[in-house]
Amino acid sequence: MRFHKASRGSAGALASDLQNEGHHVGRYMARSLMRETGIVSCQRRPHKYKSPGAEALVALHLLKRKFDVEAPNTVWCGDVTYIKAGARWLYFAAVLDLFARRIVRWSFSTTPDAALTCEALRMAIELRGHPKNVLFHSGQGCQYTSHTFRNELLAHGFRQSMSLKGECWDNAVMMRFFGNLKSEWVPSTGYESAHEARMDVQGCVMRYNNQRPHSYNSYRSPVAVEKTAT
């Protein structure tokens, strides 16, 4: 099916895509059609990245897995992952707004340090018109526990929250985004160059924000949901 090809084999039962085009197809019928035609959705690959650790300014776990928020710019989440680019790793930091699960901004670097996460944060703040009193939640990676990142948050009037040690599900929404990125989009062998990786991952983010239906959003895209809030 063209929906399956457009998503690089990542689409699940395809029912929402078919329904959006006026077809009366339920999830079980879509699943049966996929089985009959031999269409299989991609599965997530194992996660290998580990933060090297550095400074440890650990913030309180203020979010407490309350992932449902009522307005944009209330809670943002952040995380860092790695992508194979030629003979080295390219690190990718993203900032996500929990309201509609939209990736606000992102940055790339060959070094997984606080400069990477600060750049993503500053670009997100600029794009959103410098909101105040936003709660920023992340894991306890060295990029987020550093003095540099904490000072960046304070300078913009943000509050900081962190997952408890070893509790990866405290940042489950970011985990899901990176899991989807790795399983649905990034080639299993990585990219030939950092430039190729940047261009392709940015394409994935644009599709994720503008086209990909999200069950949390009643199968609407993050951009479509945010438009209803303004």
C-alpha positions as CSV (number, residue, x, y, z in Angstrom):
1,M,0.0,0.0,0.0
2,R,1.2,3.6,-0.7
3,F,0.6,4.6,2.9
4,H,2.9,1.8,4.1
5,K,5.6,2.9,1.6
6,A,5.3,6.6,2.5
7,S,6.0,5.8,6.1
8,R,9.0,3.6,5.2
9,G,7.2,0.5,6.4
10,S,6.4,2.0,9.9
11,A,2.7,2.4,9.7
12,G,0.7,0.0,11.9
13,A,-2.8,-1.2,10.9
14,L,-3.2,1.7,8.4
15,A,-6.9,2.1,9.4
16,S,-6.7,5.8,10.2
17,D,-5.0,6.6,6.9
18,L,-7.7,4.7,5.0
19,Q,-10.5,6.3,7.0
20,N,-9.1,9.7,6.3
21,E,-9.6,9.0,2.5
22,G,-13.3,8.0,3.1
23,H,-12.8,4.2,3.2
24,H,-15.0,2.3,5.7
25,V,-12.2,0.2,7.2
26,G,-11.7,-0.8,10.8
27,R,-8.5,-1.6,12.5
28,Y,-9.2,-5.4,12.4
29,M,-10.0,-5.3,8.7
30,A,-6.9,-3.3,8.0
31,R,-4.9,-5.8,10.0
32,S,-6.3,-8.7,7.9
33,L,-5.6,-6.9,4.7
34,M,-2.0,-6.3,5.8
35,R,-1.6,-10.0,6.7
36,E,-3.1,-11.1,3.3
37,T,-0.8,-8.9,1.3
38,G,2.3,-9.7,3.4
39,I,2.8,-6.1,4.8
40,V,4.7,-6.0,8.0
41,S,5.3,-2.9,10.2
42,C,8.8,-2.1,11.4
43,Q,9.8,-3.1,14.9
44,R,12.0,-1.1,17.3
45,R,15.6,-1.9,17.4
46,P,17.5,-2.3,20.7
47,H,18.7,1.0,22.4
48,K,22.5,1.2,22.8
49,Y,23.3,4.7,23.8
50,K,24.6,5.5,27.3
51,S,25.4,8.9,28.7
52,P,29.0,9.2,29.8
53,G,27.9,11.1,32.9
54,A,29.6,14.3,34.3
55,E,28.2,16.9,36.7
56,A,25.2,15.8,38.7
57,L,22.9,18.7,39.5
58,V,19.8,16.5,39.8
59,A,16.4,18.3,39.8
60,L,13.3,17.1,41.5
61,H,10.9,14.8,39.6
62,L,8.2,17.5,39.3
63,L,6.4,16.0,36.3
64,K,5.6,12.7,38.0
65,R,4.4,11.2,34.7
66,K,1.6,13.7,34.2
67,F,2.0,13.7,30.5
68,D,-1.5,15.2,29.7
69,V,-1.3,19.0,29.7
70,E,-4.0,21.5,28.7
71,A,-2.1,24.1,26.7
72,P,1.0,24.5,24.6
73,N,4.2,25.8,26.3
74,T,3.2,24.3,29.7
75,V,5.6,21.3,29.7
76,W,8.5,20.6,27.4
77,C,10.5,17.4,27.4
78,G,14.0,16.8,26.1
79,D,16.4,14.0,25.4
80,V,19.5,13.1,23.3
81,T,20.0,10.1,21.0
82,Y,22.8,9.0,18.7
83,I,22.8,8.2,15.0
84,K,25.5,6.5,12.9
85,A,26.9,8.8,10.3
86,G,29.8,7.4,8.3
87,A,32.6,6.3,10.7
88,R,31.3,8.3,13.7
89,W,28.3,9.1,15.7
90,L,26.0,12.2,15.2
91,Y,24.1,13.2,18.4
92,F,20.6,14.5,18.1
93,A,18.8,16.5,20.8
94,A,15.1,17.3,20.6
95,V,12.6,19.4,22.5
96,L,9.0,18.2,22.6
97,D,5.9,20.0,23.7
98,L,3.7,17.6,25.7
99,F,0.4,19.3,24.7
100,A,0.3,17.8,21.2
101,R,3.5,15.8,21.2
102,R,5.1,18.3,18.7
103,I,8.8,18.4,18.3
104,V,9.4,22.1,18.7
105,R,13.1,22.3,17.8
106,W,16.2,20.1,17.6
107,S,20.0,20.3,17.1
108,F,22.8,18.1,16.0
109,S,26.4,17.7,17.1
110,T,29.3,15.3,17.0
111,T,29.8,15.9,20.8
112,P,27.0,14.9,23.3
113,D,27.6,17.8,25.6
114,A,25.5,20.6,27.2
115,A,26.1,22.9,24.2
116,L,24.0,20.5,22.1
117,T,21.0,20.6,24.4
118,C,21.3,24.3,25.1
119,E,21.2,25.0,21.4
120,A,18.0,23.0,20.9
121,L,16.5,24.7,23.9
122,R,17.4,28.2,22.7
123,M,16.0,27.6,19.3
124,A,12.7,26.2,20.7
125,I,12.4,29.3,23.0
126,E,13.0,31.6,20.1
127,L,10.4,29.8,17.9
128,R,7.8,29.9,20.6
129,G,8.1,33.6,21.4
130,H,10.1,33.3,24.7
131,P,7.4,31.6,26.9
132,K,7.9,31.8,30.7
133,N,7.4,29.4,33.5
134,V,7.6,26.3,31.3
135,L,8.4,23.1,33.1
136,F,11.3,21.4,31.2
137,H,11.6,17.6,31.9
138,S,14.4,15.3,31.0
139,G,16.4,12.3,32.2
140,Q,19.5,12.6,34.3
141,G,22.0,12.7,31.4
142,C,25.1,14.8,31.9
143,Q,23.9,17.3,29.3
144,Y,20.8,18.2,31.5
145,T,22.5,17.9,35.0
146,S,25.2,20.4,34.0
147,H,25.6,23.9,35.4
148,T,25.5,25.2,31.8
149,F,22.1,23.8,31.0
150,R,20.6,24.6,34.3
151,N,21.7,28.2,34.0
152,E,20.2,28.4,30.5
153,L,16.8,27.3,31.9
154,L,17.0,29.9,34.7
155,A,17.9,32.6,32.3
156,H,14.7,32.0,30.4
157,G,12.5,31.6,33.4
158,F,12.0,27.9,33.1
159,R,11.6,25.3,35.8
160,Q,13.4,22.0,35.7
161,S,12.2,18.5,36.3
162,M,14.1,15.2,36.0
163,S,13.2,11.5,35.9
164,L,14.2,9.4,38.9
165,K,17.4,7.5,38.5
166,G,16.9,4.3,36.4
167,E,13.2,5.2,35.7
168,C,13.3,5.7,31.9
169,W,9.4,5.7,31.7
170,D,9.4,9.0,33.6
171,N,10.3,10.5,30.2
172,A,8.1,8.0,28.2
173,V,6.9,10.4,25.5
174,M,10.5,11.3,24.5
175,M,11.4,7.7,24.6
176,R,8.6,6.8,22.3
177,F,9.6,9.5,19.8
178,F,13.2,8.4,19.6
179,G,12.0,4.7,19.5
180,N,9.8,5.6,16.5
181,L,12.7,7.5,14.8
182,K,15.1,4.6,15.1
183,S,12.7,1.9,14.1
184,E,10.6,3.7,11.5
185,W,13.0,6.0,9.8
186,V,16.7,5.7,10.4
187,P,18.3,3.0,8.3
188,S,19.6,0.1,10.4
189,T,23.1,0.6,8.9
190,G,23.0,4.3,9.6
191,Y,24.0,7.1,7.1
192,E,27.0,7.7,4.8
193,S,27.6,11.2,6.2
194,A,26.5,13.7,8.9
195,H,24.9,15.8,6.2
196,E,22.8,13.0,4.9
197,A,21.8,12.1,8.5
198,R,20.8,15.7,9.3
199,M,18.7,16.1,6.1
200,D,16.9,12.8,6.5
201,V,16.2,13.1,10.3
202,Q,14.8,16.6,9.7
203,G,12.5,15.2,7.1
204,C,11.3,12.6,9.6
205,V,10.6,15.4,12.2
206,M,8.6,17.4,9.6
207,R,6.5,14.3,8.7
208,Y,6.1,13.5,12.4
209,N,4.8,17.0,13.2
210,N,2.7,17.6,10.1
211,Q,1.5,14.3,8.7
212,R,1.9,11.4,11.1
213,P,-1.4,10.5,12.9
214,H,-1.0,10.1,16.7
215,S,-3.4,8.0,18.7
216,Y,-3.0,10.5,21.6
217,N,-4.2,13.3,19.3
218,S,-7.2,11.2,18.1
219,Y,-5.2,10.3,15.0
220,R,-4.4,13.9,14.1
221,S,-1.0,15.4,13.6
222,P,0.6,17.5,16.4
223,V,0.4,20.6,14.1
224,A,-3.3,20.1,13.5
225,V,-4.0,19.8,17.2
226,E,-1.9,22.9,18.1
227,K,-3.9,24.9,15.6
228,T,-7.1,24.1,17.5
229,A,-5.6,25.6,20.6
230,T,-4.9,29.0,19.2
